[in-house]
Amino acid sequence: MLDFLGNLQRTHMCGALRTSDAGRKVILMGWINRRRDLGNIIFLDLRDRTGITQVVITADAGAELHKKAESLRSEYVIAVIGHVKLRDASTINPNIQTGEIEVVADELRLLNDSRPLPFSPADNEIANEEVRLKYRYLDLRRPEMHANIALRHRVTLAIREYLNAQGFYEIETPMMTRSTPEGARDYLVPSRVHPGEFYALPQSPQQFKQILMISGFDKYFQIARCFRDEDLRADRQPEFTQIDLEMTFARPDTVFAIVEGFLKAAWTTIGVDIPTPFPRMTYDEAIRLYGIDKPDMRLPAMSDVKSCFAPENLATLNIDPDLPIVAIVTPRVGELSRKERDDLKLLFGDRKDPKLFEDIKRLEKSFPDAVAKIREIAKPNDDDLLVLVAGSKVADAGKENPSGGPQLPSVGNCGNESVGAPSSSAASADERVGTTNPRLSTRERNLYSIAGQFRLALAQKFAAKHGAFNKKDFLFLWVTDFPMFEWDETEHRWNAAHHPFTSPHEEDMPILETDPGAARSLAYDVVLNGTELGSGSIRIHRQDIQSIIFKALGMSPEEQQLRFGYFLEALQYGTPPHGGIALGLDRIVMILAGATSLREVIPFPKTAKAIDLMMDAPTPVSDKQLKELGIGVVVPRKDI
């Protein structure tokens, strides 16, 4: 029979008692983690969020109390009134903080019982994640999950306190706003009051935070809830939390200093002092050195070693002389057998272009001088794995313009096409993007990308040997100077590489209309060990420049007004220069907790199919609700 709590109030949390409390009368409340019945004596491990205290019920406590203790089971909720006693030396438990004491029970109150459990929160591991998510309230009782959520609280608080000390206002922005499809799909909310019209849940507070800068609030931040209807993965959820901030009169250095400050505060919560300032690297440097715009610097960078080969060497090896030859070093792999080298070919994939040289010693026999120079540049140790990735020489691969870029028409000759779009007579896709400020060609970028992917694949394959991923190294990096635009070969138009409110470099303003592919943006990413933590930019604060950007993206004046008219108008009322950034809080906590999935650090996450198993959502709604909203549902037929 259950007892009422009455006026009973606990005196201590279960993880708080120490030897200095010996002899004290205490009242503890919590869940039974484990019960051990030895006949005349019963042990209960009583748990709350702070830890566990061992409760002892002896035969001396009386038959009624003893009988009540015999009926208790795991996850029953009880209150214990008793006194603290020091444990005998032989029974001290060094694995828990309260291991030197125990509480001898004088009275028990059974506040609630529990059905048979699908799993025990006392279990160290639960294999079936779907069961964990269905019974999330049980899963969250586990000490590991408590630790993750507590860490999330500490990290959020540290960031809030830091930003408050720097003069930022925490300002909430609307959850129901206008749909402006960019990138991921919006989650739409139908309006009953305005039939046939919809709100959208925010993918980010981007435009609101810029409007707050126009409104003169100077420094804004928000721990913002955001929503994106996109395919999921281990580090992505349909609803997520980001650390969102914006500042007026900011330059990239201003934003960098603030972000480094609050990340330093966040890492302090796990006892790690991260060095600042973070190193910086341009987008082009990142692609050349790592083949990716979010480099993992725990392993050596790649090197272009084409200069080590004579032209006749390249011809003999059937290597394209117009492309780099990328050297990849993976530490401490040791000598590989022929079978293991064949496995590297399988890992690289069946490619005709580019090609892999996985046996450097075999190459050295034919080209000793070239390989000697390669070793000087790549600097592998004796037990390191050294491989090369190069482009195959392909007949009629396409020649690049002498200027290094496609023949781009001026804006006056574009008609209704996107600004600076390659004309139908433009050269092939492997030409360099941009004529004024040539960047990597498409073929160069593709080669570096494939080499970068292979570098990471080798790093994962030989992780146990090099051990770089096991170290608690936190290598932060700022990646800067991203391209302003990306050419979409399918749609034949320019897309914003970051978002359409990103400011170009001031020195690149003159080429926005004539050579958009060469324009660099004032966009930046903060990266940690190959993971993008956040992305931001200096924003456009002038209406004339914003209109040029929209025009470059193929938006007619009418479409600009329809989608962003309110924002373009706001830019005409004394908008100050401003910039900001947004970082994923979930991802930061996941890294700090050493977790492998965002679901380990979000209290109530969705599955990979965007389902809430605990709430059984999403679900159909009644015809009455649909009728009120003026909505008819068409369910696609499933393939039979």
N, C-alpha and C positions, 0 to 999 in steps of 0.2 A: 504494500500500500504506500502511495506517495505521500510525502510530507510537504507542508507549506513552509516557505522561507520565513514567514513572519517578520519580525523586526531584526533578525540576525544580520549582522554585517561582518564581512571578512576583515581581518586585521592585517593579513599579509598575502602577497602573491606566492604561488607555489615555488617559484624559483628564487625567492628572496631570503629564506632563512639560512643562518650560518651558525657557527659554534657559539658566537656571542649571544645567541638567542636561547641557549640552553636554560631550561627551567621555566621559560615564559609560557603563559597560556595563549593559545592562538586559535584563530578561526580561519580555516582554508576552504575554498570552494573551487570546484573544477570537475574535470572528466576523469574517469578511471582509465588509465592507460593500460595497465596490466593488473591482474589479481593472482596472487599465489596463496593457496590454501594448504597449510601444513598441519591441519588438524587443530591443535590447541592454539595455534597462532596463525593469523591471516595477515598477509602483506598486501597493501594497495599502493600502486604508483599513481598519485594524484597529479594531474596535469592541467596547467593553464598556459597562456601564451608565453609566460616567463620561464617555464621549466617544469621540473618534476620534484615532488617531495614524497618520500616513502612514509606511508601511514601504517601503523602497527595496531592490530586489535588482538589483545591477548585474552586468555580464558578468564583472567582476573577482572576483565571489564564487565562481566556479567553475561548470563545466558542470552538475554534478549538482544543485547548489542552484538554478541557473537553470531547469533542466528541471522540477524539483519545483514551482517557482513558476508555471511555465506551466500546470500541471495544476490549479491552484487555481481555485475558482469561488465565487460569492457564497454566504455562510452556511456555508462550511467553517469548522471550528474548528481553530485553529492556535496554536502557541507560537512566539514569535520571540525568538532570542537575538541581540543586536546592540549597536550603540553609537549614542548620540545625537549628531546633527550639526545645526549651524545651517543653515537654508535660505538660499539666495541671496535678496537683497532682492527680486528680480523674481518669485520663486516663493512668497513669503509669502502664506498664506491667512488673511485677517482674519476669516473667518466661523467659525473654530473656535478654541478656546482653545489648542490645541497647534500653531497655524498657523505659528509661527516656527521649529519644529524638525521633524526627521524622524529615523527610526531606520533606519540602514543594517544590513541583516540579515547576520549571519555564519552563522546556522543556522536552519532551519525544522523544526518537527515538525508533521505533519498528524495531529491528534488525532481528527478525525471529518469525514466528508464530508456532503453533503446531496443529497437528491433534487431534481429540478427544482421550482422554487417556484411555488405558486399566485399569489403576489404577493411583491414584495420589501419587506422592512422598511425599505429605503432610500427607498422611494417616499414622496413627501410626502402624497399622498391615495390612499385606496383606496375606490372608489365603492361596491362591494358589501359591505354590512355583514354579511350572512349568511356570506360567505366569510371575513371577518375573524373572526367568532365561531366558525366551524368550525375555523379554524387559529389559535386564540387565542394559542397559544404563539409563533407567528410575529408576530402583531399586537402582542403585548406587548414584542417586541424593538424596536419603533419608538421613536425618541427621545421623541415626543410622549406615548406611553403610559408610558414610563419616567418622564417628568417628572410625569405625573399621579399615578402610584403613589407616587413619592417624596414628592410634596406631601401625599398622604394620610397617609403615615408621619409627616411633620413636624407636620402638624396634630394627629394623634392624640397624638403625643408631647407637644406643647405643652399640650394639654388635660389629659392625664394629670398632667403636672408641676404645672400650676396647681392642679388639684383636690387633689393630694397635699399641696401647700404650704398649702392651706386646711384640712387636717385630715380629708379624706375618705378612707375605706377603699374600695379596689376589691374588691368581693365578687361572685363568680359566683353565678348562680341557675340552677335546673334548666332543661334544654332539653326534657325530657319532663314534662308537667304535666297538670293537669285541664282538660278542655274546658269553657269557660264562654262560649258563643257570645254575643258582643256586637259588632255591626257587621259586620266582615268575617268570612268563613268561616275556620274553623280548618283547618290541615293535621293530619290524624289519623294516629296511629301505632298499629297493632294490637298487642295484647299476646299473645304466644304462651303465656305462663304463666297468663294469665287470659283464656281464650277468650271472645270476644264483647265484650270490653272494650277501651277505647282510651285512649291518651294523646293529648295535643295538643301540637304545637310552639307555643311562646309567641308571641302577637301582641305582647306586651310583658311585662316583669317586674313589672307593676303591683302585684299582690297580694303578691308576694314582697318587693318593696322596702318596702311598708308593714309587712309582718311583721318585716322587719329593724329598722324604727324601733320597733316594739313590743318587739323584743328588746334595745333599748338601744344600738344601734351609732351612733346620733346623726347621722352623715353617711356616706352610701353613694353610690358611683357605679360604673358599669359601662359599658364599651364593648360593648353588648349586641347579639347577633344575634336578630332577630325575624322572624316569618313570618306572612304573611297571604295567604290564597287569594282574591284579588280580581282584577278586570280591571286590566290594566297600561296604562301610558302612559309618556311620555318620562321623567318624574321619579318612576317607581314600579317596584319590583321585588318579586317574591314573597318573597324573603328580603333583608333589609336590615339596616343597622347603625345603632343610635341611641346617643346619649350620654345615659345614663339616670342620674338622681340624685335623692336624697331626703334631707331634713333634718328633725330634730325641732325643735319649738318655733319653726317658721319662719312668717313672715308673707310676703305677696307681695314686699315690698321686700327681704327677705332672699334670696329666690330670684333676684330680678332682679339684685342686685349680683353674685352668684356667676356667673350666666350671662353677664353683661356682661364679667366678668373673664376667663372662659375664651374667649369670642368675641374679645375684644381680643387675647389670646395667639394665637389661631388666625390672625387677620388679620395679625399681625406676621410670620408665616411668608412672606407675599408682600410684605412691606415697607410695609404700610399700617397707620397708626395711627388706629383708629376712635375717635371721641369718645364718652365716656360721661358721665353716664347717658343711656340712650335716652329719647326722648320717649314719652309715654303717651297713650292715647286709649281711651275706653270703646267697647264694641261699638256702642251706639246712635250715638255720634259717627261711628264708622267707616262705618256704613251711610248716614248722612245726607251725609257729605262725600265718600265714595268708592263707595258702593253695594255694598260688599263688606267682609268682615271681615278681609281681608289686603291693606290699601291699598298701592298703589304711589305713593309721594309724589314721584316724580321729575317728575310733571306736576301742574298746578294742581288743587286740590280742586274739587268741584262746589259750587254755591250754590243755595239756595232763593230764588227771586226772585218768588214769588207776590205779595208785598206791593207790587211795582211796578205791578201792574195794578189798576185800579178794578173793582168788581163787574160793571159793565156791559161792561167790556172782556172779562172772562172769559166772559160770556154770548155776546157777539158771536163770540168765538173757539171757542165750544163747549168750554170747558175746565171740568173738574170743580173747583168752588171748595173742595172738601174735601181735595184732594190738593196736594202741593207742585208747583211749576214749577221744574224743575232746569236750571240753566245750566251748560254744559260748555265749557271753554276749552281749545283745543289750540294750543300756541304755534307761531309762525312758519310757518303753513300758506300764507299769502299769499292773493291773490285767486283765487277759484274760478270756472270757467266754469259755464254752465248744465248742461252734460253732467256735470261733476264734482259738482255739487250733486245731480243726479239719481242719481249713483252713491252718494251718502250715503244717499239714501232706500232704495236696494237693500241697503246695508250695515245699515241700521236694521231692515229686514225689513218684510213686509206685515202691519202691525199695525193693528187698529182702536182699541186702547187699550193703551198710551198713544199719543200722537201726537208727531211730530217737526216742529219749526220750524227748518229748515236754512238759510233765507235771512233773516238778521237785518235786512238793509237793506230788504228788501221789507216786513217787519213794521214797521220804523221809519217807513215812509211813512204808515202808518195809525195807529200808536201811538207818536209821537215821544217823548212824556213818559215812557211806560213803558220804552221801550228806553234812554233816557238814564239812568233810574234803574238799569236792569239793568247798564249799563256801569259805573256807580259801584260796584255790589256785586261783580260778577264781575271787574272790572279787566282786561279784555283789552287787549293792545297793538294797534296799528293793523294789524299783519300776522297777528294771531291769528285762528283760527277760533272763532266763538261760535255755539253752537246751543242750542236749548231742547227739553226733553222734558217733556211735560205729560200729565195724564190727560184722556181724553175724557169729557164729561158724558154719563152713561148714565142713562136713565130707570129709576127703581126700583132704583138701585144698592145700596140697603140703608142704613138709618140706624144709627148707632152708639148704644149705650146712653148715657144722660146721664152715667153714671159712667165711660164710656170703655172698657167691657169686657163680655164675655159674662156672662150670668147663671149664675154658677157655684155649685152647691150646696155646702153644708157637708159635711164628711166624714161626719157623722151621717146624712145623707140619701142617701148614695151607694150603699148596699147593697153589691153585689159589683163595682161599677164602680171605675175608677181614681179616686184622690183628686182632687177638684176638676175632674173631667171635665165639659165642657159637657153639660147635659141635652138631651133631644130637643127641648125647646122653646127652646133657646138660639138666639140670633140668628145671622145669616149669618157666613161665614168672613172677611168684610172688617172685622169688629169688632176692636177693640183687644184684644191679649192681656194679660190681667191687669187687675184692677180696683183693687187697692190702689196699685199703682205702674204706671200706664198706660205701655205702650211703644208703638212704632210699630204702626199697624194693618197687617193683612195687605196691604191695597191700597197703603198707603204704602211698605211694605217692598218690595213687588213693583215699584213704580214706581222707587224708588231703585236696586233691583237691575238693572232694565233699563237705566236711565240709566248705571249703573256699567259694565255690560257694553259699552254703546255708547262710553263714554269710553275704555275699553281698546282697542276695535276701531279708533277714530279714532287712538289713539296708535300702534297698529301700522301702520295704513295710511299715516300721515304721519311715520313714524319717521325717514326720511331727511331730512326737512325740519326737525323740531324737534331731532333729535340727542340727545335726553335719554337714550336707551338706550345711546349710544356712550360716554358719560362713565363714568369709574370712580368713580361716586358710590355709596356704600353707605349707604342711608337706612334705619336700623333703627327699629323701633317696637314698643312693647308695646301690645297690645289687651287690655283688661280688662273685667270685669263682664259676661261673657257671660250669656245667659239660663240659668237652672237647668234648664228643661225646654223641650221643643218638642212642640207638639201634632201628632199624626199623624192627618190627616184620613182616611186609608185604613183604618187600624187602630182609629181612634177611641180613642186612648189617648195618654198623655204618654210621651215618650222622654227619656232623659238627653241634654241638649245636648252634654255633654262625656263623662263616664262616671259610673256610679252611685256612685262613691266620692268625688265632688267635693263639697266643703263649700259650703253656701249662705252668703251674707252673714249675719253674726250678727244684724243688724237686720231681716233678712227671715225669721228663724226662725218668728215667730208666724204667718206666712201660708203656710207650706209646705203645710198641710192644707186651708186655706180658699181660697187664691188662688195655686196653684202657677205659673200663667203669669206672675205678676208677680215671682216670686222671681229674684234675681240670684245667680250662682255666683261663688265665689272662683277662677274659672278665668282663665287668661291665655295668650295666644299671643305669641311673638316673631316678628316679620315683617321681611323684608328685601326691598325693591323689589318688592312684590307677591307674594312667596313666603313661605309659612309655614315657618319653620325649625324650630319646635318648639311644643309645647303642654304645659301643666301646670296644676296647681291646688293649693290647700290641701285636704287630705283630711279626710274625716269621721273623728273619733277617738272618737265616742260611739255606743254600740250603739243607743240609743233614737232618735237622729237618723238613723242608717243604716236602721233599720227603717221610719221614716217615708218616707224616700226610696224604698225598695223598694216600699212600699205605694202611693206616688204613681205608680210605674211599673207598677202593676197586678199586682204579685207577691203571691200569697197567702202567709201564714206558712209553709205547707208548702213552697211553691216556694223561698222564701227559705232555708229550712233545707237543702233538697235541693241548691241551687246554691252557696250561700255560708255554710252552717252553720258550717264551720270558721273562717271569717273573722269572722262575727258573734260567735262564742265568744271569739276572740282579742281582740276589742274590749272584752271584759268583764274583762280582766286588766291594768288599769292602762296603757291606751294613751295615749301623749303626743300633744299636737297636733303635726301634721307636714305637710309639703308637698314638692312636687318638680316635676320637669319632664323631658321627653325631647325631644331634638333629633336630627334626622336627619343623621348624619355624612356619608352619601353625598351628600346635597343640599348640605351646606356645602362639601365638597370640589369638587363640580361648579361651584358659583358661584365659588370661589376660582380654579379652573383655567380659568374662562371657557368651560367645555364646554357643549354643548347637550343632553346626555343623560347620565343616570346610568351608562349602559353605558361611558362614556369614563373613569370613575373607579373602577369596580368591576373587579377583576381577572378574575373569571369570572362574568359576568352571564347572565341568561336573555333570550330574545327577547321580543317583545310577546305571543307565545303561550305564554310560560312554558316554553320549551324550551331546554335546554343543548345547543347544536349540537356542541360539541366532545366532550362525553361521551355524546351521543346519549341524553339523558334528558329525560322519563321513558320507560321501556320496560316491556313486560310482564315478569312474573316467572313462574317455573316453577310447574306444578301442585303439585309437591311443597311449595314454599314456601307456597302458598296453603292447602294441606291442613293444614300444621303450624299455621297461624294460624286455621284454621276459617273461612276466607273463601271465598265464591263470588263471582265477578265477572260482572256483567250489563252487557254492552256495548250502549248504546242504538243502535237501528237508525238508519242515516243515511238522510235523505230521498233518494229516487231521482229 
